[in-house]
Amino acid sequence: MATAALKAIRDSAPAVLPSLLLCDFGDLKGEVAELSAAGAGILHLDVMDGNFVPNLTYGMPIVEGLRRHTDLPLDVHLMINDPLAYAKPMVDAGADMLTFHVEAVRDPVATAGKLKELGVGVGIALNPETPLASFGEAISMVDMALVMSVEAGFGGQAFNPIALEKLRSLRQDYPDLLLEIDGGIDVDTISLARAAGCDLFVVGSAIFRQDSYLAAIADLNAGIQAATGKNADNDSAPGWKQEDHS
């Protein structure tokens, strides 16, 4: 499962990932169909436990419901204190990628290893004020690094440019690692993140608060393309993907 899902995610990159937290859960099937028709190739789910972050969202039933309605890869961001307690149920429900926060666990290496054993793609995330060094050896074990450009679980925050510095550093040191950004991504910041080396862009209000998902995703992809074109001519950008799968 992980091999096929990871290939699909890699082949989609650079890609916009709609964050379903803002979707209409009363019409989940319709939302998924509209997002798919608009060109979304991966769906992102923010799972919050009310402990690691102050908000409480959804769990396995929503993942399972989504899986019934789509074959798109499901990228599940675990903003929870005990990711291993819910990892297998999430995978059983249909998650293709599980991302845990380095701040939430005592041993990121052990956590990454146990998630890998479930046959799922593994990501590791950190908040804006958490240094990259916190990843430790776990960074070499995962498939993806998620750089938060806002503090996880809090709404209404401004995009923190420290995320761009982290993306550039990760791209330099790990040219083959999938890089994802989450928080404050819109038509302006998406270009900055792409120029910094990002592959996957989690987007909420810049899609769901717009009149047309199709137009919103097209505008976001245009921002990605503009930054991709600039970097394709920049030989000093290590690990930059000059091919484009979007």
N, C-alpha and C positions, 0 to 999 in steps of 0.2 A: 504493500500500500504506500509506504513512505516514498519508495523509489518513483512510482508513477506520479504521485502528487507533487513531489519536489521537482520532477522534470517539468510538469505542467506549470508550476510556479516560475521556475527558471526560464522556461520558454516564453512566458508572458512578460517578463521583465524587459524594460521598465514598465510598471503597471500601476494604475490607480486602484486602490482597494476600498470600496465603499464600507464605511463603518456602520453596521446595522443598528447601532444604538438609537439612532434617530428615525428609523424606518417606522412604517405603520404596521405594528404587530397584529392588528386586526385583519390585515390583508397581506400576510407574510408571503403567500404564494404569488400574489400579484406584484408585490414589491420585487421579489426575486426575478420574476419574468421581465419586469420593466428594466431592472438593472442589467440583466443579461442582454436584452435587446439594445441597451445603450452602450454596450461594449465592455462591461465589467467582466473580467476573467477570473477574479478571485474575490471572495467575500471575507470580511474581517469582523470578528465578534469580540467585544469587550466584556469579559466576565469579571465582575466586581463583588467582593464578599462583605462589604460594610465594615471590614476590620483593617485589612492592609490599606484600603482606601475608604473614604467615608460613604461612598455610594454603594447601593446594592442593585444589581441588574438581573441577569438571568443565568440559567444553568443548562444542564444536559437536555431537558425537554425542547428547548429552542434549537439547540444544535441538531437534535434528532429530527425535529420538524423541518428544518432547513434541508437536511440531507434527503428527506422524502421528496423535496421539490426541485432539487438541483444536483447536478454532477460537478459543479464548480468546486475547486479546492476551498476548504473552510480553514481560515487562519484564525486560531483562537488565542487571544491574549489573556492570560490568567493573571489578573491583578488581585491575587489572593494570597493569604498567609501560608497555606499548606498546599502547594500545587500538586504534590504527589498523591495526596488523598483523593483528588478528583481527576487525576490524569487518565487512568484506565476507563472510568465511566465516560469521560469526554471522547476518548478514542472510540469506544464502543458505540457512542452516539453518532459518530461520523466526522470528528475533527481530523484534519490532515496535518496541521501544524500546531504545536503547542508551544507557547512562549511564556516563560516564567521570569519573574523579576529577581535580579541578583540581591536586592535589598530584603527580599522576603524569605530567603533561605540561609541556613548556616553554612552549607557546603554546596556551592554551585556545581562543582565537578561531579559529586555524587548524584545530585539532582539531574544534571544533564545525562549522566550515564543511565539512570533508571528510566528516564523518559525515552531514551534511545531504544531500550529493551522492549518498549511497547510497539515498535515498528512504525513510529510516527516521526515527521519532521520536527526538529527541535530548534526553538529560538530562545535567546537570552536578552533580557531588556534591562534598561537602567534609566532612572530619572535624571533631569537636567543637572542637578547638583551632585550626582554620584560620579566619581572619577572613573575613567575607563579601566584603570588598574584593578577595579573591583571585580572585573570579569575573571581575572586570573587565568589559570590554565583551562577553565571551562570554555573560553572563547575558541579554542582549537578543537572542541568536541561537538560544537553545534553547527547547524546549517544556516542560521540567520542571526544577526544582531539587530535588535530594535532599539533605536535611539529616540527617547522621548524628548519632544521639544516643548512640552508643558509637563507640569507635575501630574503624575498618574492619578486619575479619579477626581480631579477638580475641574469644574467648568469655567468658562469665561476668562481664561488666561491668555496673555500675549505670547506669541511665538518667541522662544528663547534662542538667540543665534548661537549659543554655545553648542547646540546640536549640530550645527554645520561644521564646527571645529572637530567634533567627535567623528562625524562621518568622514571627513577628510583624513583623519588619522587612521581610522579603521580601513579605509580603502587603500591607504598606503601600505599598511602592515598585513592586510588580509585581502589580496586582490580578487580571490575567488569566492569570498564569503558574501552571501546575500545580505544587503543592508536595507533596513526598513526605518521609516520615520513616522511618528504619530503625534498629532497635536498642532492645531493652528495651520494646517495645510490648505492653501487656497491657490488661486491662479497666480499669485505673486510669489509666495514662498515655495511653491513646488519647483519652480525653476532654480531657485537657490539651492534647494536640497539635491536636485538632479546634478547641478554643477559641482556639488560637493562629493558626488559619487554614489548617491542613493539609488536603489533599484525599485523599491516598493514604497508606495505613498498612501498611507491611511487617511481617508478623507471623510468627514462627517457633514457639517453644515454647508460646506461649499458644494455639496451634491443635494442633500435632503432639504435644504432651505431654499432651493432654486425651483423655478417653475417647471423646468425640463431636465430630467436626468441625462438625456441624450446630449443636450447642449452643454450641460455642466461638465460632463466627462470629456466631451470634445475639447472644451476650453482648457481643462486641466492637462489633457494629452498634448495640446498645442504648447503649453508651457514646458512640458517634458521635452518635446521635440526641439524646441528652441535651444534649450540648454544642452541637449545631446549633440546637436549640430556644432555648437561652439567647442565642446570638449573633444569631438572627433578629430579636430585639427590641432589639438593640444597634446603634443608628445610627452609633456611633463606630467600628465595625469596618469599615475600608475594604475594598472588594472582596469582602465576604462574600457567599457564594452562599446566597440564601434559598430557592432551589429545592432539592429533594432527589431524587436519582436512584437512591438505593440501594434 
